[in-house]
Amino acid sequence: MEEDVIICNCNEVYRSEIVKAIKEKGLKTVEEVGEVTLAGTGCGGCQEDIQAILDEING
C-alpha cells in the first residue's frame, strides 16, 4: 500500500481524504474539492496536484 501524503500543506489535507471525497461525492473540479475538503483554498499551490488526482479518478 502506498504511503498517504499531504497534498495541501496549508490545510493539512491528505491524498486519501481528497480521493474519498471525489469518489463519494462525485466531485469534478478543483473548486468542488476545495469546498468539501478545503484543499487548495489556502495558497493554491496544490491545485495542480488536486487536478491530477481528479484526472486519475475521473479519467
Short mmCIF file of the C-alpha atoms (twelve columns), coordinates in Angstrom:
data_MODEL
# 
_entry.id   MODEL 
# 
loop_
_atom_site.group_PDB 
_atom_site.id 
_atom_site.type_symbol 
_atom_site.label_atom_id 
_atom_site.label_alt_id 
_atom_site.label_comp_id 
_atom_site.label_asym_id 
_atom_site.label_seq_id 
_atom_site.Cartn_x 
_atom_site.Cartn_y 
_atom_site.Cartn_z 
_atom_site.pdbx_PDB_model_num 
ATOM 1  C CA . MET A 1  0.000   0.000  0.000   1 
ATOM 2  C CA . GLU A 2  1.384   3.387  -0.925  1 
ATOM 3  C CA . GLU A 3  2.073   5.914  1.809   1 
ATOM 4  C CA . ASP A 4  -0.560  8.608  2.285   1 
ATOM 5  C CA . VAL A 5  0.876   12.041 1.573   1 
ATOM 6  C CA . ILE A 6  -0.196  15.577 2.374   1 
ATOM 7  C CA . ILE A 7  -1.389  17.280 -0.800  1 
ATOM 8  C CA . CYS A 8  -2.457  20.585 0.776   1 
ATOM 9  C CA . ASN A 9  0.076   21.804 3.312   1 
ATOM 10 C CA . CYS A 10 -1.909  24.940 4.214   1 
ATOM 11 C CA . ASN A 11 -4.924  22.975 5.429   1 
ATOM 12 C CA . GLU A 12 -3.160  19.634 6.078   1 
ATOM 13 C CA . VAL A 13 -5.320  17.629 3.661   1 
ATOM 14 C CA . TYR A 14 -4.100  14.161 2.758   1 
ATOM 15 C CA . ARG A 15 -4.408  12.449 -0.618  1 
ATOM 16 C CA . SER A 16 -6.705  9.797  0.871   1 
ATOM 17 C CA . GLU A 17 -9.166  12.486 2.035   1 
ATOM 18 C CA . ILE A 18 -9.265  14.017 -1.440  1 
ATOM 19 C CA . VAL A 19 -9.723  10.635 -3.156  1 
ATOM 20 C CA . LYS A 20 -12.505 9.669  -0.745  1 
ATOM 21 C CA . ALA A 21 -14.344 12.974 -1.290  1 
ATOM 22 C CA . ILE A 22 -14.065 12.704 -5.086  1 
ATOM 23 C CA . LYS A 23 -15.396 9.138  -5.112  1 
ATOM 24 C CA . GLU A 24 -18.163 9.599  -2.532  1 
ATOM 25 C CA . LYS A 25 -19.468 12.943 -3.778  1 
ATOM 26 C CA . GLY A 26 -18.698 12.684 -7.499  1 
ATOM 27 C CA . LEU A 27 -16.537 15.799 -7.500  1 
ATOM 28 C CA . LYS A 28 -15.341 17.017 -10.889 1 
ATOM 29 C CA . THR A 29 -13.415 20.263 -10.281 1 
ATOM 30 C CA . VAL A 30 -10.622 21.596 -8.085  1 
ATOM 31 C CA . GLU A 31 -13.126 24.124 -6.720  1 
ATOM 32 C CA . GLU A 32 -15.545 21.372 -5.657  1 
ATOM 33 C CA . VAL A 33 -12.710 19.515 -3.921  1 
ATOM 34 C CA . GLY A 34 -11.828 22.747 -2.110  1 
ATOM 35 C CA . GLU A 35 -15.413 23.290 -0.967  1 
ATOM 36 C CA . VAL A 36 -15.581 19.784 0.526   1 
ATOM 37 C CA . THR A 37 -12.043 19.285 1.872   1 
ATOM 38 C CA . LEU A 38 -10.555 22.830 1.997   1 
ATOM 39 C CA . ALA A 39 -7.652  21.520 -0.118  1 
ATOM 40 C CA . GLY A 40 -6.336  24.176 -2.479  1 
ATOM 41 C CA . THR A 41 -8.094  27.041 -0.710  1 
ATOM 42 C CA . GLY A 42 -5.012  28.441 1.047   1 
ATOM 43 C CA . CYS A 43 -2.092  29.461 -1.154  1 
ATOM 44 C CA . GLY A 44 -3.369  27.435 -4.128  1 
ATOM 45 C CA . GLY A 45 -0.011  25.776 -4.719  1 
ATOM 46 C CA . CYS A 46 -1.501  22.281 -4.631  1 
ATOM 47 C CA . GLN A 47 -4.263  22.867 -7.188  1 
ATOM 48 C CA . GLU A 48 -2.285  21.155 -9.968  1 
ATOM 49 C CA . ASP A 49 -1.873  18.096 -7.722  1 
ATOM 50 C CA . ILE A 50 -5.604  18.097 -6.972  1 
ATOM 51 C CA . GLN A 51 -6.352  18.295 -10.714 1 
ATOM 52 C CA . ALA A 52 -4.019  15.349 -11.317 1 
ATOM 53 C CA . ILE A 53 -5.939  13.296 -8.727  1 
ATOM 54 C CA . LEU A 54 -9.245  14.304 -10.336 1 
ATOM 55 C CA . ASP A 55 -7.928  13.268 -13.770 1 
ATOM 56 C CA . GLU A 56 -6.687  9.954  -12.390 1 
ATOM 57 C CA . ILE A 57 -10.018 9.101  -10.794 1 
ATOM 58 C CA . ASN A 58 -12.456 10.599 -13.311 1 
ATOM 59 C CA . GLY A 59 -10.458 9.797  -16.424 1 
# 
